[in-house]
Amino acid sequence: MYNVLLLIQGNVMKKIKLLLLMLIFSLPLMAERADLSWIQSWGYQLQDVNLSEVEASTNDVMVIDYSKSGDDESAFSPEEIASLQASGKIVLAYLSIGEAEDYRFYWKEKWNSKKPAFLEEENPDWAGNYKVKYWYKAWWKKALRPYLDKIMAAGFDGVYLDIIDGYYYFGEKENKMRTRANQMVKLVEQIANYTRTEYGEEFIVSPQNGLAILDDCSKKYKQRYLTAIDAVGVESLYYNTYSEEDKNYRIEKLAELSSANKLILNVEYIDATKYDEYYNTWENSNLNIVGYPADADTALDELVQPFN
C-alpha cells in the first residue's frame, strides 16, 4: 500500500512539473523598456529637415516631425527612418496631443465652418492650432490613434508629446484642475499602452513641459504617469524663464523625474555666445539631463550640432 502511494505521489509530481514547464514556455518573453542611460546628446528640428544632415550628425536622439512639411504627402518613409537609426540614433516623432493643427492629415475641411465638439478656440500665438478637449473619445479616434499608426508604420522609436500643459487651460477655465490633470495622464497612458501593444515595450514616450502635472494630478495618477513615460522634454529651463520662482519649481519637479530614472531632454533657445555657459550649467547639474541649444528664434528649422 505504501509503495502504491509513493507511485501515485511520484506521478502527480511529474504531472505538476510538466504543467509548470508548459506554462513557462507558453508565456511570452518579458520585453524590456528602452534603455536611455547611454544618451549624451540630442537634437530637435521640426522644419526644413535635411535627412542627410541629420544622419551625419552625432546626436544620439533626434526629435523630428513625422513629415518633412507636416502633411501626409511628405511623410518620411520607413526606409528613411531606418537609415537614421542605422547611424546610431533614436528617432522620436513630434506629436501635439493638446492642440489640433489644421494642416495635419486628420483635419477635415468642414471643421473650418462647423467644428467638432472636441475643438476649442484657436491659439492666438500659433495660427491654425486649436485647443482640444483631449479627453473626448473622438479626438482619439479621429486624430491621435491614426496619427500614432502612421508614426509606428514609419518605424519611429517613439513619440515626443507636446501640449501636455493643455490640461491647465481647461483646469483653470472650468475650475477642475485635478480632473483635467488626471485626464491628461490617462491620455498619455493610453498612448503608451496602445503603442507598446502594437509596436513593443521598447517604444519610447516622452512628454514635453507640463511639469506641474506631477502636483496637479492625484497621487495615484502621478504614479501612472511615471510608469507610462521614459523621458521628458523641457523648454527654457535656464534661459528666457518666466521667473526665478518658476525656474526653481521646475528644477524641483525635474529632480523628482531624475530620481525616477527618467531622461530629461532640455532645449534652450539661445545664441552661440551662450553655448559654453549653457553646457557647463546642465553638465554640472544634479539632474539626469541632456541639453540642446536651438536657435534663439524658436523656429526649430535648423540643426545645431551637439557639444563636443
Secondary structure, DSSP 8 states (H G I E B T S, - for coil): -HHHHHHHHHHHHHHHHHHHHHHHHHS---------TT---EEE--SS--HHHHHHS--SEEEE-SBSSSSGGGB--HHHHHHHHHTT-EEEEEEESSEEETTSTT--GGGGTS--TTEEEE-TTSTTEEEE-TTSHHHIIIIIHHHHHHHHHHT-SEEEEE-TTHHHHHHHHHT-HHHHHHHHHHHHHHHHHHHHHHT-TT-EEEEBS-TTHHHHS-HHHHHHHHHH-SEEEEESSSSS-S-HHHHHHHHHHHHHHHHTT-EEEEEEE--GGGHHHHHHHHHTSSS-EEEEEE-TT----S------
